[in-house]
Every structure is written in structure tokens, then in C-alpha cells.
Amino acid sequence: MDQWMKALETFLKDWQGREDVIGALVCGSYVTGNPSKHSDIDVHIILADHVEWRERGNHVINGFLIEYFANPPGQIRRYYQDDFNERRTMSMVQFKTGRILFDYTGIINVLKLEANEWLGKNYKAINNTLLEIKKYSLWDALDNLKDCYEQERKDFTFAYHNALANLFMEYCHFLNLERIPSYQIYAYLEDSNYLQKYSKRAFPDDSFKNVFVHAIQEENAQQRMALYETLVDYVLIQMGGFHIDGWHIQSPIDSSS
């Protein structure tokens, strides 16, 4: 038996056999493959339906960090809904790719099926008002980065990479794709193993992807600025075009109190 499984078995001794515990599932890199020294062991403890509390915590056992989440099924379903509303897939992916350790009532198999259903749902397209606001925001971010570059400010590199991450997020929103965490974007675009490991579909725009990956790798400030402007111009065209002169937007006032 692998050492991480031995640590997990030790951890589960305090949970398995309790009347309020009906199942457990382990997920993450130790299950899907290629764990690093920073990988923890993610465990979902499934509580009985009548339980009115949830718990999250960490334990280090035999050198392995175990992160656990104890929830009744209804709470996990709420996580699915909340993640979908926020264009995230973390909870669904964890259950879809996780390994069942024990499942006294069969509920984990049901939750795995439901997770897969959620992953197949499409996000709602953004409305025209929000689209116009996003286009203006992208133009404004480009203008601010140009100012930062032309002043040769010391924080240009910081501002550049933040602008890239924001641009990627906004373009994904426009394409009705999920939100990818900043530290995973490069792997999402370049590593086919990542797509399988996290149940992702490939990014659909190769033209954008190729320039974006180049922009991440570029070290010359002048080239960075040129690549970022190219990307913004490209995205604005995909969004229907944008001209700052005469741009305006009219929307109902906020009458909430």
C-alpha cells in the first residue's frame, strides 16, 4: 500500500463507523496523478442527511497534509450550484474524478453522477449591457498599462501579468467558459494532461491561445506591450468592436434601497 494511503487510513479511523458518517471520497493529485511535494490529500466525508453542521480542517499524518471536508449531501449540492453560478468547477471535478473509499448508502455514486451533469451545463451568455462595460474595461486596462510602460514604472511587470490574467478571464466569460485560476492558466493552455486530470475541454480559440502563451513567456518590455495590445484588439473585435470616441451606455438606475 502507498504511504499516502496508509496516512489516509489512519485519518479515517476517527470518522469511519460513526452513525453520522455515511461515506468518504478521496480526490486530488494523489488520485488523478502527478502529485508534487506541495500536494495535499483531499478527502470528502459525507455526513447523514439529518446532520445540521459541516466541518473543514487539516491534519498532518506521517508527513502528508490531509485536507478534509465534512458535509451532508444537501450541502455538497449547494456547492455544485454555487460553483456553477461563479463559473467554477472545483467541487464537481473533485467528485467526478475522486475515488470512493466507502459509501454505505450509495449517495456518493449519486453525487458523482450529478457532478457530471453539472459539468455538462452551459453558462448563460452575457447581456449587451455587461458586454459593453467589459469592452470599455479592456480598453481602459490597455490605456493604463500603456501609461505604466511609457513612464517606465518599476511595477510594469506586475501590472502586465495582472492585466494578462484579467484579459484571459474576461475573454473566457465572453466565450461562456469556466473561470480558470491564474496559477493554472498556462497548464490549461499547454498541458494536455491537465485537461484530462481536471475534466476540462480544450480552449477553443487557437489564435488567441498562441499569442497569449507567447505573451506569458515574453521578457522584453516593449514586446510585452505590443503583444498585450494585439490581444486586447483581437478580443475587442471578437466582442463586436469598440471605439472610445462616442462610446456610451444607457441602463436603468439602481432603485434598490
N, C-alpha and C positions, 0 to 999 in steps of 0.2 A: 504493500500500500504506500502511495506517495506520502511524503511528510506533511504536506498541506492538508491532506485528507485526515491524517491522524490528529492534527491540530483541530480540525473541524469536528471530528467525532468527540474530542474532549469537550469542546464548547457546547455541543448539543446535549450532553448529559444533563445539563441543568434545565433543558426545555422538553426533551422528549419524555413522554409518559405523563405529562401534566394534563389535567382534564380540560384546560382551556386552550391547549395546543393541538391542532388537527393536521398540521403538515409543515414541511420545510423544503426550501428550494435554494440551491447554491448557483450563483451566476458570476459573470465577470471573466477576466482573462485566464483564471485557472481552469475554467470550463471551456471557453472559446479558443484558447491557445495564446502562446507567446507572452506569458506574464513577465514583468520586469521586477527588479528588486523593490520597486515602489508600488507594485500591485498589492491590493488587499483582497481578502476573501469576502465576497458579498453574500450574505445569507438573508433570505426572507423567511421569517417564522410566521406561519398562518395561524391566527387565533380563531376560536369558535365565534360563530355569528353573534352570540349574545354578549360578547366582551365589549365593554364601553371605554376601553383605553387603547393606546398604542404606545410603542416604545422604540427608541432608536439608540444605539450605543456602539461601543468599540471595546474589544479585548485583544490583548496580545498574548498568544499562546504558542509556545515553542518558537518564538521569533516571527510568527505570522500575525499580521494585523487582521482581525476579523471584524468586519462592519456588519451589524445586524439590524434588521428592520422587522418589528413585530406588529402585525396589523390583522384585523378581521377582513374577510373578503370584500365587504362593502367599502372599506377604506381604500383598498387596492383599486377597486373600480373607480373610485373618486380620483385616484392618482392618474389612471388612464385618461379620464375626462379632462383633468386639469392640464396634463401634459399635451394632449391634443389641442386644447384651446391656446396653449402657449407655443404651439408648433415644435414641441419636443417629443421624443420617442423613448426616453430613457427607461421608464417603467415598463412599457410594452416590450422593448427589446430584452430587458432583463428576464422577463417571464418567458418570452418566446424561446430564447437561447439557453435558459437556465436548465439545470439538471435537478430532477425531483429526488429528494433524499427520503422522504416518506410522505404519504398522502392518504390518511385514514378514511377520508370521506370522498375522495375523487375531485375535490374542489380545485386543486392546483391544475389538473388537466383541463378543467373548465376555464380557469383563468388564462391558461396558455392559449386556448382557442380564441378567447375573447381578445387577448393581446394581439393575435394575428389579424383579427378582424379590424381592430383599431388601426393597425399599421397599413391596412388597405384602404382606409378612408382618405378622401381628398379634402384639402383645406378650401375654405371659402375664398374666392378671388377678392382682391381689394377693390373698393369702390373708387369712382373717379375723383372724389374729393381727396381721399387719402393718397391716391396716386399722384395727384398734382403736388401735394405737400411733400411727398417723398422726392419728387423730381427737383423741387426747389432746394430741399435739404442737401441733395447730392451736388447741385451746382454750388451751393454755399460752402460745403465742405471742401470742394475743389478750390474755390476762391481763397478760403482761409489757409489751405496748405500752400498755395502759391505765395501768399504773403509770408508765411513762415519760411519758405525756401528762399525767397528773394531777400529777406532780411538776414539770411544765413544764421538763423537762430539755432542754438545748441540742442533744442528739443525737436528738430526736424525729423530725425529718425523715429523718435517716439510717436510724433504726430502722424507720420507717414504710415506706420504699421497699424495704428489705431484706425486711420482713415480706410486702409485696405480692408480691415476686418468689418468695419461698418458697411462699406460698399458691398462686400460679399453678402452680408446679412440682408441688406435691402434688396439686392437682386434676387436672392433666394425667396424672399417674401413675394416679390413680383411674380416669380415663376411658380408660386404655390408649393415651394419645397419647405422641408423642415429646417429648423434652426440648428446649425452645426456649431458646437463650442469652438472658440477661437483656436484653442490648442490642438484641435483635431482637423481643422480645415485642410491643411496640407496633406495629411494622410487620406482624407476623404477624396481629394482630387487625384492623388498619385499612387495610392496603395490599394490594389485590388483585394488584398486580404482584409483590409479594413472594411470594405463593403460587405463582404461575406460575414465577417465577425460581428458586425453591428446591424446586419439586416438592412443595409442601405441600397438604394438604387443609384446608379452612376449619375453624376452631374450631367444634365442634358445639353449643355452648350460648350462644345469643344473650343470654339473660337475664343470665348471669354476665358475658359479654363487655362488655355495655353499662355495667354498674355498674363493672366493673374499669377500663375506659377512663376513665370519669368519675373514678375514684379516682386514676389516674395524673395526670390533669390538674388535680385539685383542689389549691388552695394554702392554704385555710383549715384550721388545725389541728383545730378542732372538727369540721368536716365530714369531714376525712380520717378521724378516729377513728370517726365514725358509719358512713362508707362501708366501712371495713375490717371493722367488726363485722358489718355487713349481709352482706358477702361471706363471712366465716367461718361465720356462722349458716346461710347458704344452702348452702355446701359441706357442712357437717356434716349437714344434712337430706338432701342427695343421697347422702351416705355411709351413711345409715340412722339418723341421730340420735345425740345424745350428751348425757349428763348427768354432771357431775363427781361429784355425790353418789352414792356407791356404786359408782363405776366401778372395775373391777378386771380383770386379765387373768392367766390362768394358762397357762404354757407349759413345755415340758421344759427341764431345766437343760442348760447347755453342758458336756458331758463331754469336750470335746476337750482334748488336752494340748499 
